[in-house]
């Protein structure tokens, strides 16, 4: 399967998503903040990133989108947010592959990273 970087400051959501992806054969790294997400992206570039937009600040998520896309045009970036409108009219919206509104079903997340 694929390498997935999960980024969310909600520990419960992060743990559940990690379990779901791992139980479906993916290699998963979970990051609960922007700094650790950057570190892990550089150490083991993922094929897909599932990213909460507010970490807890909107600027953290937007910065990660810009950085990850600049580092790789191939990485699939999926934003999962309760505030999808935060991307309206922003350049970062065009840099992601998919935007999903919370709550999102596990099947939808798994389908979002299929290549």
C-alpha positions, -999 to 999 in steps of 0.1 A, spaced: 0 0 0 12 36 5 29 58 30 4 82 46 11 113 68 -18 121 91 -18 156 106 -44 166 132 -42 183 166 -72 162 178 -55 132 195 -86 110 193 -93 116 157 -56 111 149 -55 77 167 -87 65 150 -75 75 115 -41 59 121 -58 26 131 -81 27 101 -53 33 76 -29 8 92 -57 -19 93 -60 -13 56 -24 -20 49 -10 15 48 23 27 64 12 56 86 30 84 104 8 105 127 17 141 136 -2 162 161 14 195 152 29 214 122 65 211 134 64 173 137 45 170 104 73 190 86 99 168 103 83 135 93 76 148 57 113 154 52 124 122 69 100 99 50 82 116 22 47 103 21 26 95 -10 -4 110 7 -11 136 34 -44 138 53 -43 172 68 -66 190 93 -65 227 83 -65 243 118 -37 230 139 -50 248 160 -44 279 139 -54 282 103 -20 296 93 -4 263 104 -24 242 79 -21 268 51 17 269 56 19 230 55 -1 230 22 23 254 6 54 237 19 43 202 10 33 211 -25 66 230 -30 85 199 -20 65 175 -41 41 179 -70 33 142 -67 21 140 -31 -16 137 -27 -28 163 -2 -63 158 13 -77 185 36 -102 173 62 -117 203 80 -148 215 99 -141 248 83 -136 241 46 -147 277 38 -113 287 52 -99 277 18 -124 298 -2 -105 324 -23 -71 312 -11 -43 300 -34 -38 270 -11 -72 257 -22 -58 251 -57 -27 233 -42 -47 204 -26 -62 174 -44 -93 171 -23 -112 190 5 -134 169 27 -158 184 54 -158 169 89 -172 145 99 -159 122 72 -164 85 69 -134 62 70 -143 47 36 -143 82 20 -108 89 35 -95 55 23 -109 62 -11 -94 96 -12 -58 83 -13 -63 55 -37 -40 59 -67 
